[in-house]
Amino acid sequence: MTFRKTLTSAVATTALLCGTTSAMALDEVTVAYFMEWPMPFQYAKAKGTYDTELGVKVNWVAFDTGTAMSAAMAAGDVHFAVSQGVPPFVVATSAGQDLQIIDVAVSYSDNDNCVVRSDLEITKDNAADLAGKKVAVPLGTAAHYGFLKQMAHFGIDLASLEVVDMAPPDGAAAIAQGSVDMACGYGGGLNRMKEHGNVLLTGAEKEELGILVFDVTSAPAGFVAENPDLVAKFLKVTADANAMWNEGSAKAEMLPVIAKDAGMDEAATERDMATFVFPSVEDQLSAKWLGGGAQDFMKGVAEVFVTSGSIPAALPDYAATVNSAPLAAAQGM
């Protein structure tokens, strides 16, 4: 398998940055998030609720990939990463970066997938025809993990593929131009990919194979330890926005605000969010998620990456990478 940019080099870069820290200015914090990835927290973001409740200035910076979020946290430039994919989190922590999962941001399976160019007429029934093809994949992300699992399911030799590291917007442009045969991604990038191709497996079909897709809110462990109250307040605002959306009666008010903040039209925002699940705090603290399920899932992700040669080694376990204490504190606020 040919990588234009190797995940190994990304891991090495992350490892070098792990010892880099910057002074934590408690008068402001910086939060990483994704554009074209609509979530309830953006209603609170747009309304200034985070600034009010945290009592500090909150700076928001948009990123294209979860791997870039990890690098920014390693450099001390970002304090919270909202909706970071589990695979990039696993890549970073496996390399020694001291990050912690502090909540489950969103669960989704139809909003992260791989799309084959329409003119190739390749479906799940003749997926073996992908051998020898060129694929755009954002390495170290949830889309990368899903790609590896799908290729394993279809028995496609990774060595037969030319894999190019591309963020979803770039992958969407590449498949539209016909310069790649398949592209993997999420959010707005995935929606544009689907205009030029078809998915091999639906979200439900992926879940049947054990390909779970969920994102987390992550933060540097040192920052969490030094600012437990502020972290809990951040999670409380997020949880309240999720609860407001899940309850349903305020969707008409929230939708246009979220759409504008995500850089999307309302129809696309409503369509995407209809496929998202925003677990309650109670659910997140259960055995399914932060009470053990997430840790076990991360171990499985790491083993897939090790087997594929994407990372050199996995941690013995990922228990220490989950810190549910701030979320539990937020529950009591």
N, C-alpha and C positions, 0 to 999 in steps of 0.2 A: 504494500500500500504506500503510495507516494504522498507525502504531506508537503505542501508549499511552505507552510509554517508548522513546525512540529509542536505537539502538546508538551513534549519533553522539555523544549526550550522555555515554554511558558512556565512549567513547573520550576525550572531552574531559576528563572527570573523572580518568581514568587518567593522561592527559598532565600534568595539574596536580600529581598526586601523585608523578610520577616523580622529582622532585628532593627528595622528602621521605625522610629516613632517620632511623633511631633507633639508639642505641648498641647494638652487638651484645654482649649479655651472654653470655660463653662458659660461664657456670655453668648456663645453661638455653637451650633452643631451643623454638620453637613450630612445630607441624606442622599443616597444614590437610588435611582428608580429608572423605569423604562418608559419611554414614550410609546404610544400605540399599544399600550397594555393596560386597559382601563380597570380600575379597582376602586372600591369605596373610599379608601384612604385619601384619594385625590379630592374628594368633596371637602374633607377636613383640611387638606393642604390648601385648596383654593380659598377657603373661608378664613384661613389664618388661625385655625383652632390649635394646631401644634405649637405655634409661637406663644399663644395665650396660655395654654395649659402647662407647657414646659417652662415658661418664664424666660426663654432665651430666643435669640434669632435663629430660625431654622433655614438653612440654605439647601436648595434642591438642585441636584445635578443629574442630568439624563445620561444614561449609558446605553451602549448597544449590546453588551454581553455581560454575563455574570463573572467571567474571567477578568474582565476589566475592572469590575467592582472589587474583586479580591485584591488586585494590584493596587487600587486606590486606597483600600483599607490598610494594606501592608505599608504603604508610603505615609500613612497618617493623614491622608487628605479627606477621608470619609469615615463617619462614625457609625452610620446605620446603612445597610443595604436592604431595600425593600423588594421583595419578590426575586431574590437571588435563587437561581436554580440549584437543586441539590448536587448535581454533578460538578459544577464549578466550585461549590463549597467543598466537596470531597477532594477535588484536585488540590485545592489550596491547603486544606488541613493535612492531607497526606504528605504534602511537601514540607510540613512543619509550621505553617502559618497558624497562629493562635487565635482562631476565630471561634465564635459560638453561635449556634442557632438559638434565637430567643422567641420565635413564634413560627407557626405555619401560616404563610401569607395567603396561599391559594392552592387549591387542588384542581387539576385540569388534565384532560387526556385528548380532547379534540382540538386543542389550541397549541399543540406541539407535535409536529409530524414531518414526514418526508414526502415530497411530491415528485413524481416522474413526468417528464415532458410528454405532452399529449401525443405528439406525432410518433413516439416510440411504441405506443400501444402496449405498454407493459403494465400488468396488474398482478395481484397476488397469485393468479393462476399460472403466470409465466415469468415470475420474478427472477428466475435463473438467467434470463436474458440481460440482466443488469451487469453481468460479468463483463469487464473490460470498459465499463462506462466511467464517465467523469462526474463526480459528486461534490456539491458545495455543502460543507458542514461547519457550523460554528464550534470549533473544537473545545472540549472541556465543559460543554453546556448540557442541559437536559436533552436538547435535540441530538447531541453527539451520542449520549447514552442510548437514546431511543433508536438511533441509526444502527449502533452496534448490535443491539438486541434484535432488531428486525432482520439485519443481515444474517445473524446467527440462526434465527428462526427459519429463514429461507435457504440456509446452507450456502450462502454466497461467500466465496473466499475473499477476504479483505485485500489480500495481495493482488487480486485481479482488478481492483478499483483504483482510480486516481482521485484522491480526496484533496480538495482545496479548502483551506480554512477561510470561511467567509461569514461575516455577520449576516443575519437574516435579510436585512434590506438589500445587501449586496448580492446574496444568493438569489433573491427574487428578481433582481435586475439581470443576473446571469442566465437564469432559466428563461426569462422573457426574450433575451437576445439569442438563445440557443447555444450559448457557449458552455453550458453544463447540461448533462442529461437528467440529473436529479438534484434537488436542493432540499435541505432540511432546515427547519426554523420554527418560529413561533410568532404570535401576535400579528401585527400588520404585515410583516414580511411574509408570513405563511399565507395570509389571505391573498396577497398579490401572487404568490407562487401558484395557488390553486386556480388562478385565472389562466394559467398556461399548462396545467397538468392535473394529475389525479394522485390521490394517496394510495398506498399499497394496503394499509390496514386502517380501519376506523378506530376511534378512541376506545370503544367497547371491546373491539377485537384485541387491541393492545393490552388492555387491562386483563383480559382472559389469559394472556401470556405472561402476566406479572410485570408488565411494563407500566409502572405507576409514574405519574408526572405531577410533581408538586413543587412549589417554591417556598422559600422561608425568608424571614427577616433575620439577618445576621449582623454581627458587630464584633469588633476586636475585643477579646476577653478582658484585656486590661481596662479598656474604657467601661465595660459593663461592671467590673469590680469596683472601679473608682466612682461610678455614678449610678448606683442602683436605683435611687428614687427617680432620677431623670429618665432612665431606661424604662422603668415601670410606667411612668406617666406617658411616655411615647407609645407604649404598647396599649395603654388604656384608651388613648385617642383612636388608635387604629381599630381596636376591638369595638368601640362604640360606633364607629363609622360602618364596620361590617354588620353589626347588629341592626343598625338603622336600615341598611340595604336589605338584609335578610328578612326583616319584618314586613317589608313590601309597601307600606302605605306612603313612604316618602320617595319612591323611585322616580316619580314624575319630576320632583324637585331636584333630585340628585343627578339624574341622567345627563341633562345638558351641561351641568357644571363639570362632571367627570369627563364627558366627551371633549369639551373644550380644552381641559387640562391635558388630556391624553393626545390631543392633536388629531382627533377623529370626528367623523360625523356621527350623529345620534343613532342612526340605524345600525351602523357597524358596531358602535359601542354596545348597544342593546343586544345585538346578535352574539358578540363575543362574551359578554358578561352572563348571558343565559347558559353558557357552557361551563362557567366557573363555579366552584364551590368555595365559600369562605367559612371555614369551620369556626364554631363558637369557641370561646376560651375553654369551656368545659370539655369540649371535644378534643381540643388541642392538647390538653393536659392528660388525656386518657391514654390507655395502652396502645391504641391504634397509632397515635402520633408521637408526642414527646415523651410519653411514658414507656417507650421501648420500640415501637414500630419504626420510627424514623431512624433510630440508631441501627437497627437490623438492616433496614433498607440501604443505608449508606454503606454498610459493610459489603452488601451485594453489589452496589455500584462500583465500589473500589476494586472488587475482585474482577469485575468485567473489564475495567480499565487496565488492570495489571495483566490480565490474560491477553488483551489486545495489544499490549506493549505501549499503551498511551501514558501510563505512569509507572515508575520503577517499582514501587511497593505500596502496600496498604498499611494502615495502622492496625495494631492488634484488635482494637475495637474503637467505636466512635462515641462511646458513652460520654467522655469528657468534652465532646464538642457540642453537647446540648446543655443549655442552662435554662431550666424552666422556672427558676426562682423569680425573675422579674415579672413573668406572665402571671404566676400565682399571686404576686403582690398586686398586680394590676386588677386581678379578679376581686380583690378585697377593697379596692378604692371606690 
